[in-house]
């Protein structure tokens, strides 16, 4: 498999990890768009939200709950943003489902109206 996130999960590519368990991994984005920019990924290769099935609901729910805790633990206790790009039109670049967790002090140049 030529998936960069699968290679990170396997340990073939290093990442600055902040959380890992049997189902998911969270690490710092190498091109951050905010002071806090983590990626949460399932360890199972799921290409995008467009490929989710009912059996993935518990995993996706755990990822969302974990995002809340990771935001608080990593410098954004007052709020955060989650983004999941899906497919070409949704501007997905890596075809392994991933949740962007953005936060921290209000980023420069970002309006509060987003």
N, CA, C and O atoms as a GROMACS GRO file, in nm:
protein
  456
    1UNK      N    1   0.084  -0.119   0.000
    1UNK     CA    2   0.000   0.000   0.000
    1UNK      C    3   0.088   0.125   0.000
    1UNK      O    4   0.191   0.129   0.068
    2UNK      N    5   0.050   0.223  -0.075
    2UNK     CA    6   0.128   0.344  -0.089
    2UNK      C    7   0.065   0.462  -0.014
    2UNK      O    8   0.079   0.576  -0.056
    3UNK      N    9  -0.002   0.435   0.095
    3UNK     CA   10  -0.070   0.539   0.172
    3UNK      C   11   0.024   0.594   0.279
    3UNK      O   12   0.076   0.518   0.361
    4UNK      N   13   0.047   0.724   0.278
    4UNK     CA   14   0.140   0.786   0.373
    4UNK      C   15   0.093   0.767   0.517
    4UNK      O   16   0.176   0.747   0.606
    5UNK      N   17  -0.038   0.772   0.540
    5UNK     CA   18  -0.087   0.755   0.678
    5UNK      C   19  -0.073   0.610   0.724
    5UNK      O   20  -0.046   0.585   0.841
    6UNK      N   21  -0.092   0.515   0.634
    6UNK     CA   22  -0.068   0.375   0.670
    6UNK      C   23   0.079   0.353   0.704
    6UNK      O   24   0.112   0.275   0.793
    7UNK      N   25   0.168   0.423   0.634
    7UNK     CA   26   0.312   0.412   0.663
    7UNK      C   27   0.344   0.475   0.799
    7UNK      O   28   0.431   0.425   0.870
    8UNK      N   29   0.275   0.583   0.835
    8UNK     CA   30   0.294   0.643   0.968
    8UNK      C   31   0.245   0.546   1.075
    8UNK      O   32   0.313   0.526   1.175
    9UNK      N   33   0.130   0.485   1.054
    9UNK     CA   34   0.075   0.387   1.149
    9UNK      C   35   0.174   0.272   1.166
    9UNK      O   36   0.195   0.226   1.278
   10UNK      N   37   0.232   0.225   1.057
   10UNK     CA   38   0.327   0.112   1.062
   10UNK      C   39   0.461   0.151   1.123
   10UNK      O   40   0.542   0.063   1.155
   11UNK      N   41   0.487   0.281   1.138
   11UNK     CA   42   0.615   0.325   1.192
   11UNK      C   43   0.722   0.342   1.087
   11UNK      O   44   0.839   0.366   1.119
   12UNK      N   45   0.685   0.331   0.961
   12UNK     CA   46   0.781   0.348   0.852
   12UNK      C   47   0.815   0.494   0.826
   12UNK      O   48   0.922   0.524   0.774
   13UNK      N   49   0.725   0.584   0.862
   13UNK     CA   50   0.747   0.728   0.850
   13UNK      C   51   0.725   0.787   0.989
   13UNK      O   52   0.623   0.759   1.052
   14UNK      N   53   0.819   0.868   1.038
   14UNK     CA   54   0.803   0.924   1.172
   14UNK      C   55   0.693   1.031   1.176
   14UNK      O   56   0.666   1.099   1.077
   15UNK      N   57   0.633   1.043   1.292
   15UNK     CA   58   0.533   1.147   1.317
   15UNK      C   59   0.542   1.186   1.464
   15UNK      O   60   0.581   1.106   1.549
   16UNK      N   61   0.508   1.310   1.492
   16UNK     CA   62   0.507   1.358   1.630
   16UNK      C   63   0.370   1.322   1.690
   16UNK      O   64   0.275   1.400   1.683
   17UNK      N   65   0.363   1.204   1.748
   17UNK     CA   66   0.238   1.149   1.799
   17UNK      C   67   0.198   1.213   1.932
   17UNK      O   68   0.283   1.243   2.016
   18UNK      N   69   0.067   1.232   1.950
   18UNK     CA   70   0.015   1.280   2.078
   18UNK      C   71  -0.080   1.179   2.141
   18UNK      O   72  -0.110   1.188   2.260
   19UNK      N   73  -0.127   1.083   2.062
   19UNK     CA   74  -0.215   0.979   2.114
   19UNK      C   75  -0.213   0.860   2.019
   19UNK      O   76  -0.204   0.874   1.897
   20UNK      N   77  -0.221   0.741   2.080
   20UNK     CA   78  -0.233   0.620   2.000
   20UNK      C   79  -0.299   0.513   2.085
   20UNK      O   80  -0.267   0.497   2.202
   21UNK      N   81  -0.392   0.440   2.024
   21UNK     CA   82  -0.448   0.321   2.085
   21UNK      C   83  -0.467   0.218   1.975
   21UNK      O   84  -0.411   0.232   1.866
   22UNK      N   85  -0.543   0.114   2.001
   22UNK     CA   86  -0.557   0.006   1.905
   22UNK      C   87  -0.636   0.045   1.780
   22UNK      O   88  -0.626  -0.022   1.678
   23UNK      N   89  -0.715   0.154   1.787
   23UNK     CA   90  -0.800   0.193   1.674
   23UNK      C   91  -0.762   0.322   1.603
   23UNK      O   92  -0.797   0.342   1.487
   24UNK      N   93  -0.691   0.411   1.672
   24UNK     CA   94  -0.663   0.541   1.612
   24UNK      C   95  -0.528   0.595   1.654
   24UNK      O   96  -0.465   0.549   1.749
   25UNK      N   97  -0.486   0.697   1.578
   25UNK     CA   98  -0.360   0.765   1.602
   25UNK      C   99  -0.383   0.914   1.583
   25UNK      O  100  -0.457   0.955   1.493
   26UNK      N  101  -0.321   0.995   1.667
   26UNK     CA  102  -0.328   1.140   1.653
   26UNK      C  103  -0.186   1.195   1.654
   26UNK      O  104  -0.103   1.154   1.736
   27UNK      N  105  -0.158   1.287   1.562
   27UNK     CA  106  -0.024   1.343   1.550
   27UNK      C  107  -0.032   1.485   1.495
   27UNK      O  108  -0.133   1.526   1.439
   28UNK      N  109   0.077   1.558   1.512
   28UNK     CA  110   0.085   1.697   1.465
   28UNK      C  111   0.094   1.700   1.313
   28UNK      O  112   0.169   1.623   1.253
   29UNK      N  113   0.019   1.790   1.251
   29UNK     CA  114   0.026   1.810   1.106
   29UNK      C  115   0.161   1.875   1.073
   29UNK      O  116   0.205   1.965   1.144
   30UNK      N  117   0.225   1.829   0.965
   30UNK     CA  118   0.356   1.886   0.929
   30UNK      C  119   0.343   2.021   0.859
   30UNK      O  120   0.443   2.091   0.842
   31UNK      N  121   0.223   2.058   0.818
   31UNK     CA  122   0.197   2.189   0.758
   31UNK      C  123   0.081   2.255   0.832
   31UNK      O  124  -0.027   2.269   0.777
   32UNK      N  125   0.104   2.297   0.958
   32UNK     CA  126  -0.006   2.346   1.041
   32UNK      C  127  -0.070   2.474   0.986
   32UNK      O  128  -0.003   2.562   0.934
   33UNK      N  129  -0.201   2.479   1.002
   33UNK     CA  130  -0.280   2.596   0.961
   33UNK      C  131  -0.326   2.676   1.083
   33UNK      O  132  -0.394   2.778   1.068
   34UNK      N  133  -0.290   2.630   1.202
   34UNK     CA  134  -0.326   2.696   1.327
   34UNK      C  135  -0.222   2.656   1.432
   34UNK      O  136  -0.148   2.560   1.411
   35UNK      N  137  -0.216   2.729   1.544
   35UNK     CA  138  -0.121   2.690   1.649
   35UNK      C  139  -0.137   2.545   1.694
   35UNK      O  140  -0.038   2.477   1.722
   36UNK      N  141  -0.260   2.498   1.701
   36UNK     CA  142  -0.287   2.358   1.726
   36UNK      C  143  -0.343   2.300   1.597
   36UNK      O  144  -0.450   2.342   1.551
   37UNK      N  145  -0.273   2.206   1.538
   37UNK     CA  146  -0.322   2.139   1.417
   37UNK      C  147  -0.279   1.993   1.425
   37UNK      O  148  -0.168   1.957   1.387
   38UNK      N  149  -0.371   1.912   1.474
   38UNK     CA  150  -0.348   1.769   1.485
   38UNK      C  151  -0.430   1.696   1.379
   38UNK      O  152  -0.531   1.748   1.331
   39UNK      N  153  -0.385   1.579   1.343
   39UNK     CA  154  -0.461   1.489   1.256
   39UNK      C  155  -0.497   1.366   1.337
   39UNK      O  156  -0.410   1.307   1.401
   40UNK      N  157  -0.622   1.327   1.334
   40UNK     CA  158  -0.668   1.204   1.396
   40UNK      C  159  -0.705   1.109   1.283
   40UNK      O  160  -0.784   1.144   1.195
   41UNK      N  161  -0.648   0.989   1.287
   41UNK     CA  162  -0.673   0.893   1.179
   41UNK      C  163  -0.709   0.758   1.238
   41UNK      O  164  -0.657   0.719   1.342
   42UNK      N  165  -0.798   0.686   1.170
   42UNK     CA  166  -0.823   0.547   1.212
   42UNK      C  167  -0.706   0.461   1.166
   42UNK      O  168  -0.645   0.488   1.062
   43UNK      N  169  -0.675   0.357   1.241
   43UNK     CA  170  -0.568   0.266   1.198
   43UNK      C  171  -0.614   0.179   1.082
   43UNK      O  172  -0.533   0.135   1.001
   44UNK      N  173  -0.743   0.154   1.075
   44UNK     CA  174  -0.798   0.082   0.960
   44UNK      C  175  -0.795   0.176   0.840
   44UNK      O  176  -0.833   0.293   0.852
   45UNK      N  177  -0.750   0.127   0.726
   45UNK     CA  178  -0.747   0.213   0.608
   45UNK      C  179  -0.889   0.229   0.554
   45UNK      O  180  -0.948   0.136   0.499
   46UNK      N  181  -0.942   0.349   0.573
   46UNK     CA  182  -1.072   0.389   0.518
   46UNK      C  183  -1.038   0.510   0.433
   46UNK      O  184  -0.988   0.609   0.485
   47UNK      N  185  -1.063   0.504   0.304
   47UNK     CA  186  -1.017   0.609   0.214
   47UNK      C  187  -1.077   0.745   0.244
   47UNK      O  188  -1.007   0.846   0.237
   48UNK      N  189  -1.205   0.752   0.276
   48UNK     CA  190  -1.269   0.881   0.301
   48UNK      C  191  -1.400   0.861   0.375
   48UNK      O  192  -1.443   0.747   0.396
   49UNK      N  193  -1.463   0.970   0.414
   49UNK     CA  194  -1.596   0.960   0.476
   49UNK      C  195  -1.695   0.897   0.381
   49UNK      O  196  -1.793   0.837   0.425
   50UNK      N  197  -1.670   0.909   0.252
   50UNK     CA  198  -1.757   0.850   0.151
   50UNK      C  199  -1.757   0.698   0.154
   50UNK      O  200  -1.843   0.635   0.091
   51UNK      N  201  -1.664   0.638   0.226
   51UNK     CA  202  -1.657   0.492   0.236
   51UNK      C  203  -1.698   0.440   0.374
   51UNK      O  204  -1.684   0.321   0.402
   52UNK      N  205  -1.748   0.529   0.460
   52UNK     CA  206  -1.789   0.484   0.592
   52UNK      C  207  -1.912   0.394   0.582
   52UNK      O  208  -2.000   0.414   0.498
   53UNK      N  209  -1.915   0.295   0.670
   53UNK     CA  210  -2.028   0.203   0.680
   53UNK      C  211  -2.082   0.210   0.823
   53UNK      O  212  -2.014   0.262   0.912
   54UNK      N  213  -2.201   0.158   0.846
   54UNK     CA  214  -2.259   0.164   0.982
   54UNK      C  215  -2.166   0.108   1.090
   54UNK      O  216  -2.166   0.158   1.202
   55UNK      N  217  -2.088   0.008   1.058
   55UNK     CA  218  -1.998  -0.050   1.160
   55UNK      C  219  -1.886   0.045   1.200
   55UNK      O  220  -1.818   0.020   1.300
   56UNK      N  221  -1.863   0.152   1.125
   56UNK     CA  222  -1.760   0.250   1.160
   56UNK      C  223  -1.810   0.355   1.260
   56UNK      O  224  -1.730   0.433   1.311
   57UNK      N  225  -1.939   0.358   1.288
   57UNK     CA  226  -1.995   0.462   1.375
   57UNK      C  227  -1.928   0.469   1.512
   57UNK      O  228  -1.897   0.580   1.557
   58UNK      N  229  -1.904   0.357   1.581
   58UNK     CA  230  -1.836   0.369   1.712
   58UNK      C  231  -1.696   0.430   1.702
   58UNK      O  232  -1.657   0.510   1.786
   59UNK      N  233  -1.621   0.392   1.600
   59UNK     CA  234  -1.487   0.447   1.582
   59UNK      C  235  -1.492   0.598   1.556
   59UNK      O  236  -1.416   0.674   1.616
   60UNK      N  237  -1.579   0.641   1.467
   60UNK     CA  238  -1.589   0.784   1.436
   60UNK      C  239  -1.635   0.862   1.558
   60UNK      O  240  -1.586   0.972   1.583
   61UNK      N  241  -1.726   0.806   1.634
   61UNK     CA  242  -1.768   0.870   1.759
   61UNK      C  243  -1.653   0.884   1.857
   61UNK      O  244  -1.638   0.989   1.920
   62UNK      N  245  -1.572   0.780   1.871
   62UNK     CA  246  -1.454   0.786   1.959
   62UNK      C  247  -1.356   0.892   1.912
   62UNK      O  248  -1.296   0.962   1.994
   63UNK      N  249  -1.339   0.903   1.780
   63UNK     CA  250  -1.247   1.005   1.727
   63UNK      C  251  -1.295   1.145   1.763
   63UNK      O  252  -1.214   1.230   1.800
   64UNK      N  253  -1.424   1.169   1.753
   64UNK     CA  254  -1.478   1.302   1.785
   64UNK      C  255  -1.462   1.334   1.934
   64UNK      O  256  -1.425   1.445   1.970
   65UNK      N  257  -1.489   1.236   2.019
   65UNK     CA  258  -1.473   1.257   2.163
   65UNK      C  259  -1.326   1.279   2.196
   65UNK      O  260  -1.293   1.364   2.278
   66UNK      N  261  -1.237   1.202   2.134
   66UNK     CA  262  -1.094   1.217   2.159
   66UNK      C  263  -1.045   1.354   2.114
   66UNK      O  264  -0.957   1.411   2.177
   67UNK      N  265  -1.101   1.407   2.005
   67UNK     CA  266  -1.063   1.541   1.957
   67UNK      C  267  -1.084   1.645   2.066
   67UNK      O  268  -1.000   1.733   2.086
   68UNK      N  269  -1.195   1.636   2.136
   68UNK     CA  270  -1.224   1.730   2.245
   68UNK      C  271  -1.115   1.724   2.352
   68UNK      O  272  -1.067   1.829   2.396
   69UNK      N  273  -1.076   1.605   2.392
   69UNK     CA  274  -0.973   1.590   2.496
   69UNK      C  275  -0.836   1.636   2.445
   69UNK      O  276  -0.762   1.701   2.518
   70UNK      N  277  -0.803   1.602   2.322
   70UNK     CA  278  -0.674   1.642   2.267
   70UNK      C  279  -0.663   1.794   2.253
   70UNK      O  280  -0.556   1.850   2.275
   71UNK      N  281  -0.772   1.859   2.218
   71UNK     CA  282  -0.771   2.005   2.208
   71UNK      C  283  -0.738   2.066   2.345
   71UNK      O  284  -0.652   2.154   2.355
   72UNK      N  285  -0.804   2.019   2.448
   72UNK     CA  286  -0.781   2.072   2.582
   72UNK      C  287  -0.639   2.042   2.630
   72UNK      O  288  -0.576   2.128   2.692
   73UNK      N  289  -0.589   1.924   2.602
   73UNK     CA  290  -0.456   1.882   2.648
   73UNK      C  291  -0.342   1.949   2.571
   73UNK      O  292  -0.229   1.952   2.618
   74UNK      N  293  -0.372   2.002   2.452
   74UNK     CA  294  -0.265   2.055   2.366
   74UNK      C  295  -0.279   2.203   2.336
   74UNK      O  296  -0.234   2.250   2.232
   75UNK      N  297  -0.342   2.277   2.427
   75UNK     CA  298  -0.339   2.422   2.417
   75UNK      C  299  -0.461   2.491   2.362
   75UNK      O  300  -0.454   2.610   2.330
   76UNK      N  301  -0.573   2.422   2.350
   76UNK     CA  302  -0.693   2.487   2.300
   76UNK      C  303  -0.816   2.449   2.382
   76UNK      O  304  -0.912   2.394   2.328
   77UNK      N  305  -0.812   2.478   2.514
   77UNK     CA  306  -0.924   2.439   2.599
   77UNK      C  307  -1.051   2.522   2.578
   77UNK      O  308  -1.159   2.481   2.621
   78UNK      N  309  -1.039   2.636   2.513
   78UNK     CA  310  -1.156   2.725   2.497
   78UNK      C  311  -1.232   2.705   2.368
   78UNK      O  312  -1.330   2.774   2.342
   79UNK      N  313  -1.188   2.612   2.287
   79UNK     CA  314  -1.259   2.586   2.162
   79UNK      C  315  -1.164   2.536   2.055
   79UNK      O  316  -1.042   2.548   2.066
   80UNK      N  317  -1.224   2.479   1.952
   80UNK     CA  318  -1.146   2.422   1.842
   80UNK      C  319  -1.236   2.404   1.722
   80UNK      O  320  -1.358   2.425   1.730
   81UNK      N  321  -1.176   2.366   1.613
   81UNK     CA  322  -1.248   2.342   1.488
   81UNK      C  323  -1.209   2.204   1.438
   81UNK      O  324  -1.093   2.163   1.449
   82UNK      N  325  -1.306   2.131   1.384
   82UNK     CA  326  -1.277   2.003   1.321
   82UNK      C  327  -1.315   2.011   1.174
   82UNK      O  328  -1.416   2.071   1.138
   83UNK      N  329  -1.231   1.950   1.091
   83UNK     CA  330  -1.255   1.952   0.946
   83UNK      C  331  -1.223   1.814   0.891
   83UNK      O  332  -1.119   1.756   0.923
   84UNK      N  333  -1.313   1.762   0.808
   84UNK     CA  334  -1.288   1.637   0.737
   84UNK      C  335  -1.314   1.665   0.589
   84UNK      O  336  -1.429   1.681   0.548
   85UNK      N  337  -1.208   1.670   0.511
   85UNK     CA  338  -1.222   1.688   0.366
   85UNK      C  339  -1.255   1.552   0.305
   85UNK      O  340  -1.193   1.451   0.341
   86UNK      N  341  -1.350   1.550   0.214
   86UNK     CA  342  -1.395   1.422   0.158
   86UNK      C  343  -1.398   1.428   0.006
   86UNK      O  344  -1.472   1.507  -0.052
   87UNK      N  345  -1.316   1.346  -0.057
   87UNK     CA  346  -1.314   1.336  -0.202
   87UNK      C  347  -1.247   1.454  -0.270
   87UNK      O  348  -1.208   1.551  -0.206
   88UNK      N  349  -1.236   1.443  -0.400
   88UNK     CA  350  -1.169   1.546  -0.480
   88UNK      C  351  -1.238   1.680  -0.466
   88UNK      O  352  -1.172   1.782  -0.446
   89UNK      N  353  -1.370   1.683  -0.477
   89UNK     CA  354  -1.443   1.809  -0.466
   89UNK      C  355  -1.432   1.867  -0.325
   89UNK      O  356  -1.432   1.989  -0.308
   90UNK      N  357  -1.421   1.780  -0.226
   90UNK     CA  358  -1.403   1.825  -0.088
   90UNK      C  359  -1.259   1.858  -0.053
   90UNK      O  360  -1.227   1.885   0.063
   91UNK      N  361  -1.171   1.856  -0.154
   91UNK     CA  362  -1.030   1.891  -0.141
   91UNK      C  363  -0.950   1.797  -0.051
   91UNK      O  364  -0.857   1.840   0.018
   92UNK      N  365  -0.988   1.670  -0.054
   92UNK     CA  366  -0.910   1.571   0.020
   92UNK      C  367  -0.780   1.546  -0.056
   92UNK      O  368  -0.782   1.522  -0.176
   93UNK      N  369  -0.669   1.551   0.014
   93UNK     CA  370  -0.538   1.530  -0.048
   93UNK      C  371  -0.482   1.392  -0.020
   93UNK      O  372  -0.422   1.331  -0.109
   94UNK      N  373  -0.500   1.341   0.100
   94UNK     CA  374  -0.454   1.208   0.136
   94UNK      C  375  -0.576   1.120   0.150
   94UNK      O  376  -0.665   1.149   0.231
   95UNK      N  377  -0.582   1.014   0.072
   95UNK     CA  378  -0.700   0.928   0.072
   95UNK      C  379  -0.690   0.818   0.179
   95UNK      O  380  -0.686   0.699   0.150
   96UNK      N  381  -0.686   0.866   0.302
   96UNK     CA  382  -0.701   0.787   0.424
   96UNK      C  383  -0.778   0.882   0.515
   96UNK      O  384  -0.729   0.991   0.546
   97UNK      N  385  -0.896   0.842   0.557
   97UNK     CA  386  -0.980   0.928   0.639
   97UNK      C  387  -0.899   0.995   0.749
   97UNK      O  388  -0.825   0.928   0.821
   98UNK      N  389  -0.913   1.125   0.761
   98UNK     CA  390  -0.844   1.197   0.868
   98UNK      C  391  -0.926   1.319   0.910
   98UNK      O  392  -0.990   1.386   0.829
   99UNK      N  393  -0.920   1.344   1.039
   99UNK     CA  394  -0.989   1.457   1.101
   99UNK      C  395  -0.884   1.561   1.137
   99UNK      O  396  -0.791   1.533   1.212
  100UNK      N  397  -0.899   1.682   1.083
  100UNK     CA  398  -0.812   1.792   1.122
  100UNK      C  399  -0.869   1.853   1.249
  100UNK      O  400  -0.989   1.883   1.256
  101UNK      N  401  -0.786   1.871   1.350
  101UNK     CA  402  -0.823   1.937   1.474
  101UNK      C  403  -0.742   2.064   1.483
  101UNK      O  404  -0.620   2.060   1.498
  102UNK      N  405  -0.811   2.178   1.473
  102UNK     CA  406  -0.743   2.309   1.470
  102UNK      C  407  -0.788   2.393   1.589
  102UNK      O  408  -0.905   2.395   1.625
  103UNK      N  409  -0.693   2.462   1.649
  103UNK     CA  410  -0.727   2.547   1.762
  103UNK      C  411  -0.608   2.623   1.813
  103UNK      O  412  -0.515   2.655   1.738
  104UNK      N  413  -0.611   2.652   1.942
  104UNK     CA  414  -0.507   2.732   2.004
  104UNK      C  415  -0.552   2.875   2.011
  104UNK      O  416  -0.669   2.904   1.987
  105UNK      N  417  -0.463   2.965   2.042
  105UNK     CA  418  -0.500   3.106   2.037
  105UNK      C  419  -0.554   3.138   1.897
  105UNK      O  420  -0.513   3.076   1.799
  106UNK      N  421  -0.644   3.233   1.889
  106UNK     CA  422  -0.703   3.265   1.758
  106UNK      C  423  -0.593   3.288   1.656
  106UNK      O  424  -0.509   3.376   1.672
  107UNK      N  425  -0.593   3.207   1.547
  107UNK     CA  426  -0.489   3.220   1.446
  107UNK      C  427  -0.492   3.357   1.379
  107UNK      O  428  -0.599   3.414   1.356
  108UNK      N  429  -0.376   3.409   1.348
  108UNK     CA  430  -0.367   3.536   1.278
  108UNK      C  431  -0.435   3.528   1.143
  108UNK      O  432  -0.421   3.429   1.071
  109UNK      N  433  -0.508   3.630   1.109
  109UNK     CA  434  -0.572   3.637   0.978
  109UNK      C  435  -0.695   3.552   0.963
  109UNK      O  436  -0.749   3.542   0.853
  110UNK      N  437  -0.742   3.490   1.071
  110UNK     CA  438  -0.862   3.408   1.062
  110UNK      C  439  -0.975   3.481   1.132
  110UNK      O  440  -0.965   3.516   1.250
  111UNK      N  441  -1.080   3.503   1.060
  111UNK     CA  442  -1.197   3.570   1.115
  111UNK      C  443  -1.273   3.476   1.206
  111UNK      O  444  -1.280   3.355   1.180
  112UNK      N  445  -1.331   3.528   1.310
  112UNK     CA  446  -1.411   3.449   1.401
  112UNK      C  447  -1.540   3.403   1.336
  112UNK      O  448  -1.613   3.325   1.397
  113UNK      N  449  -1.571   3.449   1.217
  113UNK     CA  450  -1.697   3.415   1.152
  113UNK      C  451  -1.689   3.291   1.066
  113UNK      O  452  -1.784   3.261   0.994
  114UNK      N  453  -1.579   3.218   1.069
  114UNK     CA  454  -1.567   3.099   0.985
  114UNK      C  455  -1.661   2.994   1.034
  114UNK      O  456  -1.667   2.885   0.977
   0.00000   0.00000   0.00000
